[in-house]
Amino acid sequence: MGVDAEHRQMVEIVRIPALSDNYIWLAHEPGSGETVVVDPAESGPVLREAEARGWRITQIWNTHWHPDHTGGNAAIKDATGCLVTGPAAEAAKIPTLDRPVGEGDTVKLGPIEALVMEVPAHTAGHIAYHLPSAGAAFVGDTLFAMGCGRLFEGTAEQMHANLQRLAALPLETEVYCAHEYTLSNARFAVTVEPDNAELARRAAEVEAARAVGGATVPTTIALERATNPFMRASSIEEFSERRRAKDVFRG
């Protein structure tokens, strides 16, 4: 069961563009005044945004070890004294890590609980943070709008299982991924499901948004279930075929 809008716990989430196509997420719980940075690619834009809003950064949540997700950790930690949480399986690759977590662990933003989900494949220890009461999930590079992460350190079987698990979250869950890859993903997706009318409509909306520099995330579980060819793959074999095709797609 999902949480309806009336009973959803309040979190203010801000998208911060970074590097060439990364998104850093700044999530603020107004009751406690706590603010968490999710996957800081770099520190400067984060510190400036927090200062402009009068928000006190108390935590960093990393989904995986890649430098474009952890590159801002040290400077933000030095500037704020915040606590860094990340995947226990990748602790050796995240030297700033204070709290290693894994499947079934919980972390909190003020009173709001986030459940840690292990979703390996893009990296061997990749995790996601699901905030059921806030209707949000921070998924790093596992699930993208109409796409999924490359299989750098894991298998198609793992990624297929991850996507099916994420697909089972409440439909209204807002999904905060870490890159603006949606245009390329949409162009690929319509080649896989050319008769999917909802996908065609979404692809057109994405083309229009990106033409004027607009952002296309967050997305929702409902949207991904309807239009994401990787989440919609009916078998590991079909998923694998689609992932291989996307890896060489130039669109």
C-alpha positions in Angstrom: 0.0 0.0 0.0 1.2 3.5 -0.8 0.8 6.6 1.2 -1.8 9.0 -0.1 -0.8 12.7 -0.5 -2.8 13.8 2.5 -0.8 11.5 4.8 2.6 11.7 3.1 5.4 13.0 5.4 6.8 16.3 4.1 10.2 16.4 2.5 11.4 19.2 0.3 13.6 17.8 -2.5 15.7 20.0 -4.7 17.5 18.9 -7.9 21.0 20.3 -8.4 22.6 19.8 -11.8 26.3 18.9 -11.7 29.1 17.9 -14.1 27.7 17.2 -17.6 24.6 15.3 -16.8 24.5 14.4 -13.1 21.8 15.3 -10.7 22.5 15.7 -7.0 19.5 15.7 -4.7 19.1 17.9 -1.6 16.3 16.6 0.7 15.2 18.7 3.6 12.9 17.7 6.5 11.4 21.0 7.8 10.4 19.8 11.2 13.8 18.7 12.3 15.7 21.0 10.1 17.8 18.1 8.8 19.1 18.1 5.2 20.6 15.2 3.4 22.7 15.3 0.2 22.2 12.3 -2.1 25.2 11.4 -4.4 27.1 14.6 -4.4 29.1 14.6 -7.6 30.8 17.8 -6.5 30.6 20.1 -3.5 30.3 23.7 -4.7 26.7 23.7 -6.1 25.5 21.8 -3.1 27.0 24.1 -0.5 25.8 27.2 -2.4 22.2 25.8 -2.7 22.0 24.9 0.9 23.3 28.3 2.0 20.9 30.1 -0.2 18.0 28.2 1.3 19.3 28.4 4.9 19.4 24.6 5.1 21.9 22.9 7.4 23.4 19.8 5.8 23.6 17.0 8.4 24.0 13.9 6.2 25.2 12.5 2.9 23.7 9.3 1.4 25.7 7.6 -1.3 24.2 4.9 -3.5 27.5 3.6 -4.8 31.2 4.4 -5.0 31.6 6.0 -8.5 33.4 9.4 -8.3 30.6 11.2 -9.9 28.5 10.2 -6.9 31.0 10.7 -4.1 33.3 13.4 -5.5 31.8 16.1 -3.2 31.8 14.0 0.0 35.0 15.2 1.5 34.5 18.9 1.0 30.9 18.8 2.1 31.9 16.8 5.2 34.7 19.3 6.0 32.4 22.2 5.6 29.4 20.9 7.6 30.6 18.0 9.8 27.8 15.8 8.3 27.6 12.0 8.6 28.2 10.0 5.4 26.2 6.9 4.9 26.8 4.4 2.0 27.0 0.8 0.9 28.9 -1.4 3.3 30.0 -3.6 0.4 31.8 -0.6 -1.1 33.2 0.9 2.1 36.8 0.4 0.9 36.1 2.6 -2.1 34.4 5.4 -0.2 37.1 6.7 2.2 34.7 9.4 3.7 32.2 6.8 4.8 31.0 7.0 8.4 28.1 4.6 8.4 28.1 1.5 6.2 24.7 0.0 5.5 23.1 -2.9 3.7 19.9 -4.6 2.9 17.3 -4.1 5.6 19.1 -1.3 7.4 17.3 1.9 8.0 18.5 5.5 8.0 16.5 8.6 9.1 16.0 12.1 7.9 14.5 13.7 10.9 11.6 11.4 11.8 11.4 10.0 8.2 12.7 6.5 7.8 14.5 5.3 4.7 14.8 1.6 4.0 18.1 0.4 2.4 17.7 -1.8 -0.6 20.7 -3.7 -2.1 20.4 -3.4 -5.9 23.7 -4.6 -7.3 24.6 -4.7 -11.0 25.8 -1.2 -12.0 28.3 -1.7 -9.2 28.7 -4.7 -7.0 27.4 -3.0 -3.8 24.9 -0.5 -5.2 22.1 0.4 -2.8 18.9 2.5 -3.0 17.0 4.4 -0.3 13.2 4.0 -0.2 11.3 6.5 2.0 7.8 4.9 2.2 6.2 7.5 4.2 7.4 10.3 1.9 6.6 8.4 -1.3 10.2 8.7 -2.6 13.1 6.6 -3.6 16.7 7.6 -4.4 18.0 5.0 -6.8 21.3 6.2 -8.0 22.3 4.6 -11.3 20.1 1.5 -11.0 16.8 2.8 -12.5 16.6 5.8 -14.9 13.6 7.4 -16.6 12.9 4.8 -19.4 16.3 3.2 -18.7 18.6 1.4 -16.3 22.3 1.5 -15.4 25.0 -0.3 -17.4 26.2 -3.6 -16.0 29.7 -2.6 -15.0 30.2 -4.9 -12.0 27.1 -7.2 -12.0 24.9 -9.3 -14.1 21.7 -9.0 -16.2 20.0 -11.4 -13.7 20.8 -9.0 -10.9 19.6 -5.9 -12.7 16.4 -7.6 -14.0 15.6 -8.7 -10.4 16.4 -5.1 -9.2 13.9 -3.6 -11.6 11.2 -6.1 -10.8 11.7 -5.3 -7.1 11.5 -1.5 -7.8 8.4 -2.1 -10.0 6.7 -3.5 -6.9 7.0 -0.2 -5.0 3.8 1.8 -4.8 2.9 3.3 -8.2 3.0 6.8 -6.9 6.5 6.6 -5.6 8.6 9.4 -7.0 11.9 8.1 -8.3 15.0 10.3 -8.0 17.8 9.0 -10.3 21.2 10.5 -10.7 21.5 11.4 -14.4 19.7 13.2 -17.2 19.7 10.3 -19.7 16.0 10.4 -20.6 16.2 11.7 -24.2 18.6 8.9 -25.3 16.6 6.4 -23.3 13.3 7.5 -24.9 14.7 7.3 -28.4 15.9 3.8 -27.7 12.6 2.8 -26.0 10.4 3.6 -29.0 12.5 1.3 -31.1 11.8 -1.5 -28.7 8.0 -0.8 -28.2 6.9 1.1 -31.3 3.3 0.4 -30.6 3.3 1.6 -27.0 1.1 4.7 -27.3 1.9 5.9 -23.8 5.6 5.6 -24.5 5.2 7.6 -27.7 3.5 10.4 -25.8 6.1 10.4 -23.2 9.0 10.4 -25.7 7.4 13.5 -27.4 7.2 15.3 -24.1 10.8 14.5 -23.3 11.9 15.8 -26.7 10.1 19.0 -26.1 11.4 19.4 -22.6 15.0 18.8 -23.5 14.8 21.1 -26.5 14.4 24.0 -24.1 16.8 22.6 -21.4 14.1 21.3 -19.1 14.7 18.4 -16.7 12.9 15.1 -17.0 13.3 13.6 -13.6 12.1 12.7 -11.0 9.9 10.0 -12.6 7.4 7.7 -10.9 7.1 3.9 -10.6 3.8 4.1 -12.5 5.5 5.9 -15.5 8.3 3.4 -15.6 6.0 0.4 -15.5 4.2 1.8 -18.5 7.1 3.1 -20.6 10.5 1.6 -19.4 11.5 -1.2 -21.7 13.9 -2.6 -19.2 11.4 -2.7 -16.4 8.9 -4.1 -18.8 11.1 -7.0 -20.0 9.3 -10.2 -19.5 12.4 -12.4 -18.9 16.1 -12.2 -18.1 16.8 -13.1 -21.7 14.6 -10.2 -23.0 16.2 -7.8 -20.6 19.7 -8.9 -21.6 18.9 -8.4 -25.3 17.6 -4.9 -24.6 20.6 -4.0 -22.4 23.0 -5.2 -25.1 21.2 -3.2 -27.8 21.1 -0.1 -25.6 24.9 -0.3 -25.0 25.6 0.2 -28.7 22.6 2.5 -29.5 23.4 5.8 -31.0 20.3 7.9 -30.9 
